[in-house]
Amino acid sequence: MRHERDHLHPRVFSGIQPSGGLTLGNYLGAIKRFVDMQNQGDFETVYCMVDLHAITVWQDPADLKRNTRELAAGFIASGISPEKSILINQSQVPEHAQLGWIFNCVARMGWMGRMTQWKDKAGKNAEAASLGLFGYPALMAADILVYHATHVPVGEDQKQHLELTRDIAAKFNHDYGVDFFPLTEPVIEGAATRVMSLRDGSKKMSKSDPSDASRINMTDDADTIAKKIRKAKTDPDALPSEAAGLKDRPEARNLVNIYAALNEQTVDQVLADVGGQQFGTFKPALAELAVAKLAPISTEMARLMDDVGEIDKLLAKGAEQAREITAPILKKTYEIVGMVG
């Protein structure tokens, strides 16, 4: 008996770990793109707080709970609508973990051992790393394929895991003689959405940087956002009129990239307007733009975090919607594998 895919409409799945400290980098690199894909109307969109992935390294339980709700608040405040998208935390949809086990049995140790992120995170201390950290790309494949997702917006650092997801889907389909799981397409973010530190343009903006001035947190208020941009590191030269002039100027490039992403312009469009300006003129304009775009998000996040019951209710509703998709796909998977029930 051949099992074909029922689902033909394009569906997007993506997730972020609720590890705390959402930054402008998370917003421009991921969440804003999630909102754009939702609003295009070309896709069904499923967005997830991947709490099962978060616990591959130790998490304080109270922090994990708070961080999951704060990430949900960040999603909603940024424009992800529970009416237009399915918004879930991963652990509330048990089919993720159930399909993850099946994929543990499809994926091969050699595949997992070649994952660059495993090598980077485990390093020389691999013997002490959790089995979950080693195997989590199989769960990531299940996160995606339990929805028969056709597209996944990811950063370059996750592209290898998307290739593994395609390998797992292809091996499953081949081993069981079916055309069941789709070969999901990665949607890779553009260079302009890679946000760098405000103190060092060669380093990615990170919540773990000891200097709070290096990043804009999505919980920062308007005054804090403006102050951090005014104090951002720059160089003494005027802004160029075209992108080539930003070569070897990492801090200048970063601030122009941020302006372009917030204003939904290309870098060249921004430079056509501001070329020749000194940073004394450009930084106040960037601060004004950032406050206009980001301060309403931080205000709404604070409102939502004052009523976590509302967040929990929305996530419970999202889990119900998700399971309408995932339960039939898992049931068919079990049938293909030969599970009785």
C-alpha positions in Angstrom: 0.0 0.0 0.0 1.5 3.3 -1.1 1.0 6.4 1.1 0.9 9.6 -0.8 0.9 13.1 0.8 -2.6 14.6 1.2 -1.2 18.1 1.8 -0.4 20.2 -1.3 -0.8 23.8 0.0 2.6 25.3 0.9 3.1 25.3 4.7 5.9 27.1 6.6 7.2 25.9 9.9 9.9 27.6 12.0 10.8 27.8 15.6 13.1 29.6 18.1 14.5 28.2 21.4 13.0 29.9 24.5 16.4 30.5 26.0 15.7 34.1 27.2 16.8 37.5 26.2 15.2 38.3 22.8 17.3 40.8 20.9 17.0 42.9 17.7 19.0 40.2 16.0 16.2 37.7 16.8 13.6 40.2 15.6 15.2 41.1 12.2 16.8 37.7 11.6 13.8 35.6 12.3 10.6 37.0 13.8 10.0 39.9 11.3 10.5 37.4 8.5 7.9 35.1 10.2 5.4 38.0 10.2 6.1 38.8 6.6 5.5 35.2 5.5 2.3 35.1 7.6 1.0 38.3 6.0 1.9 37.3 2.4 -1.0 34.8 2.5 0.9 32.4 0.2 1.5 29.9 3.0 -0.1 28.3 6.1 2.3 29.3 8.9 3.2 27.4 12.0 5.5 29.1 14.5 6.9 27.3 17.6 8.8 27.9 20.8 11.0 24.8 20.8 11.2 24.1 24.5 12.1 20.4 24.0 15.3 21.6 22.2 16.0 24.1 24.9 16.5 21.3 27.5 19.2 19.6 25.6 21.4 21.8 27.9 20.4 22.4 31.5 17.6 25.0 32.0 16.3 26.3 35.3 12.6 25.3 35.3 11.3 28.6 36.4 13.4 30.4 33.8 12.3 28.1 31.1 8.7 28.7 31.9 9.2 32.5 31.9 11.3 32.5 28.8 8.7 30.4 26.9 6.0 32.9 27.7 8.3 35.9 27.0 9.1 34.5 23.6 5.4 33.9 22.9 4.8 37.5 23.9 7.6 38.6 21.6 6.0 36.7 18.7 2.5 38.2 19.3 3.7 41.7 20.0 5.8 41.6 16.7 2.7 40.8 14.7 2.3 37.0 14.6 -1.4 36.7 14.9 -2.9 33.6 16.6 -5.8 34.1 14.2 -3.6 33.9 11.1 -0.8 31.5 12.3 -0.6 28.5 14.5 1.5 29.5 17.5 2.6 26.7 19.9 5.2 25.6 22.3 6.6 22.3 21.1 6.0 20.2 24.3 2.2 20.7 24.1 2.1 18.9 20.7 3.3 15.4 21.6 3.5 14.2 18.0 6.8 16.2 17.7 8.5 13.9 20.1 6.7 10.8 18.9 7.8 11.3 15.3 11.2 12.3 16.6 11.7 8.8 18.0 10.8 7.3 14.6 13.4 9.6 13.0 16.0 8.6 15.6 15.6 5.1 14.1 15.9 6.5 10.5 18.9 8.8 10.9 22.4 7.4 11.2 25.0 8.0 13.9 27.5 9.1 11.1 25.0 11.7 9.9 24.6 13.2 13.4 28.4 13.1 14.1 29.0 15.3 11.1 26.7 18.1 12.3 28.9 21.2 12.7 26.8 22.5 15.6 27.3 19.3 17.5 31.1 19.6 17.1 31.0 23.3 18.1 28.7 22.9 21.1 30.1 19.6 22.5 33.7 20.3 21.6 36.3 18.2 23.4 33.8 17.4 26.1 31.4 15.3 23.9 31.3 12.5 26.5 29.7 14.8 28.9 27.1 16.3 26.5 23.5 15.1 26.6 22.2 12.5 24.2 19.5 15.0 23.3 22.2 17.5 22.2 23.6 14.9 19.8 20.3 13.7 18.5 18.3 17.0 18.4 18.6 17.4 14.6 16.3 14.3 14.3 13.7 16.0 16.5 14.1 19.2 14.4 13.3 17.1 11.3 10.2 15.8 13.1 9.2 19.3 14.1 9.1 20.2 10.4 7.9 17.0 8.8 5.1 16.3 11.3 3.4 19.2 9.6 4.5 18.2 6.1 6.0 21.7 6.0 7.2 22.6 2.5 9.3 25.7 3.5 11.4 26.6 6.6 12.9 30.1 7.0 16.3 29.5 8.6 19.7 31.2 9.2 22.8 29.9 7.5 23.8 28.2 10.8 20.7 25.9 10.5 21.1 25.1 6.8 22.9 21.8 7.5 20.1 20.7 9.7 17.6 21.3 6.9 19.7 19.2 4.6 19.6 16.5 7.3 15.8 16.8 7.4 15.7 16.3 3.6 18.0 13.2 4.0 15.7 11.7 6.7 12.6 12.3 4.6 14.2 10.8 1.5 15.5 7.7 3.5 12.1 7.2 5.2 10.3 7.4 1.8 12.8 5.1 0.2 12.9 2.5 3.0 9.2 2.1 3.1 8.5 2.6 -0.6 6.2 5.7 -0.1 6.0 9.3 -1.2 4.9 10.6 2.2 7.3 13.2 3.6 8.1 16.2 1.5 11.7 17.4 0.8 11.4 20.7 2.6 12.9 23.8 1.0 15.1 26.1 3.2 14.3 29.8 2.9 17.7 31.4 3.8 17.7 34.8 5.3 19.6 37.6 3.5 22.8 39.1 4.7 21.1 42.4 5.7 19.2 40.6 8.5 22.4 39.4 10.2 22.6 41.9 13.1 26.0 42.5 14.6 27.1 43.9 18.0 26.7 47.6 18.6 30.2 47.6 20.2 32.0 45.4 17.7 30.7 45.1 14.1 32.7 41.8 13.6 30.7 39.9 16.2 27.0 38.8 16.0 24.6 40.6 18.4 24.2 38.2 21.3 22.3 38.0 24.5 25.3 36.4 26.1 27.6 39.4 25.5 28.6 40.8 28.9 27.9 44.3 27.7 24.2 45.2 27.6 25.2 48.2 25.4 26.2 45.7 22.6 22.6 44.7 21.9 19.1 46.1 21.7 16.8 43.9 23.8 13.2 43.5 22.6 12.2 44.5 26.2 14.1 47.8 26.1 12.0 50.9 26.4 12.2 53.9 23.9 14.8 55.8 25.9 17.1 52.8 26.2 16.8 52.0 22.5 17.7 55.6 21.5 20.6 55.8 24.0 22.2 52.5 22.8 22.0 53.6 19.2 23.5 57.1 20.0 26.4 55.3 21.8 26.9 52.6 19.1 30.5 52.3 17.9 31.2 54.0 14.5 34.1 55.3 12.5 35.0 58.9 11.6 34.2 58.8 7.9 31.0 59.9 6.2 28.6 57.3 4.9 29.2 56.2 1.3 26.6 56.4 -1.5 26.7 52.8 -2.4 27.1 49.4 -0.6 30.7 48.8 -1.9 31.9 51.7 0.2 31.0 49.8 3.4 33.6 47.2 2.8 36.0 47.0 5.7 33.7 49.2 7.8 31.9 46.6 9.9 30.2 49.1 12.4 29.0 51.4 9.6 27.7 48.4 7.6 25.9 47.1 10.6 24.0 50.4 11.4 23.1 50.8 7.7 21.9 47.2 7.6 19.7 47.7 10.7 18.2 50.9 9.2 17.5 49.1 5.9 15.9 46.2 7.6 13.7 48.3 9.9 12.7 50.6 7.1 12.1 47.7 4.6 14.7 49.1 2.1 17.8 47.7 0.5 21.2 49.0 1.6 21.6 50.8 -1.7 18.3 52.6 -1.3 19.3 53.8 2.2 22.7 54.9 1.0 21.2 56.8 -2.0 19.4 58.9 0.7 22.1 59.2 3.3 25.4 59.0 1.4 27.7 61.8 2.5 26.1 62.1 6.0 28.2 61.9 9.1 27.1 59.6 11.9 26.1 62.6 14.0 23.2 63.1 11.5 22.6 59.4 10.7 22.5 57.9 14.2 19.6 60.2 15.5 17.6 59.2 12.4 18.3 55.5 13.1 17.4 56.0 16.7 14.1 57.6 15.8 13.3 54.8 13.3 14.2 52.1 15.8 12.1 53.7 18.6 9.1 54.0 16.2 9.4 50.3 15.1 10.5 48.6 18.4 9.1 50.6 21.3 5.5 49.5 20.6 6.7 45.9 20.6 8.4 46.2 24.0 5.3 47.9 25.4 3.0 45.2 24.2 5.3 42.5 25.4 5.2 44.0 28.9 1.4 44.1 28.7 1.2 40.4 27.7 3.7 39.4 30.4 1.4 41.1 33.0 -1.3 38.5 32.1 0.4 35.2 31.4 -3.0 33.5 31.6 -3.8 35.1 28.2 -0.5 33.7 26.7 -1.2 30.3 28.1 -4.7 30.3 26.7 -3.4 31.3 23.2 -0.8 28.5 23.3 -3.3 25.9 24.4 -5.6 27.0 21.5 -2.5 26.8 19.1 -1.8 23.2 20.3 -5.3 22.1 19.5 -5.0 23.6 16.0 -1.6 22.0 15.5 -2.8 18.5 16.6 -5.5 18.6 13.9 -2.6 18.5 11.4 0.0 16.5 13.3 -2.2 13.6 14.7 -3.3 12.3 11.3 0.3 12.6 9.9 1.7 10.7 12.9 -1.1 8.1 12.6 -0.2 7.5 8.9 3.5 7.3 9.8 2.7 4.6 12.3 0.7 2.7 9.7 3.6 2.9 7.2 6.1 1.6 9.8 3.7 -1.2 10.9 2.7 0.0 14.3 -0.5 -1.7 15.5 -3.2 0.5 17.0 
